Each structure stands twice: as C-alpha cells, then as structure tokens.
C-alpha cells in the first residue's frame, strides 16, 4: 500500500513537471479566488455581527 502511494506521488510529480505552466497558474488562480471568497464572506459575517 505504501509503495503504491509513493509511486502515485512520483507519477504526479513527473506530470506536474511536464505541465508546470498549467499547474502553477491553477494554484495561483485558486489562491486568489479563495482569498476573494474569504474576504467577501468575512465582510458579510462582520455586517451581521453589528
């Protein structure tokens, strides 16, 4: 079981090295959207507390 997980991680690493532009843009975009959503929800929650 542990060997299978390690093998899958190695395959994922090799794939992400080939597709580095897609992976990096996806992670950056995900971080930005997550931050925007948290900011928006935080403003709504702050409004309801007052």
N, C-alpha and C positions, 0 to 999 in steps of 0.2 A: 504494500500500500504506500509506504513512504517513498519507495523508488518510483512509483507511478507519478506521485505528486511532484517529485524533483524533476522527472522527465518532462512533465507538462509545463513546469516553470521555465525550464531550459528552452522548450519549443516556443513559449510565449515571448521569452527574451529575444530569441533569434528573429521571430516575426516582427517584434516592435523595432528591432534594429533595422530591418528592411523597410519598414513603414514609419520611420521616425518622424517625418513631417506630419503625417496624419495623426499619429499618437500624441505628439506634442501639442498640435493645435486643438485636438479634442480635449486634452487635460486642461489646457489654458482656458478654453471656452467654458468647460464645465465649472472651473473655479470662479470665473466671472459671473456666470448665471447663478451659481449657488450663493455668492456674495450678494447679488442683487435681490434674490428672493428673500434671503435672511434680512436684508435691510428693509425691504418692503413689509415683511411680516412683523419686524420689530417696531416699525412705525405704527402699524395697526394696533399692536398689543399695547404700546405706550399710550395711544389715544384712548383705549378702553379703560386703562387704569385711572385716568384722571376724572 
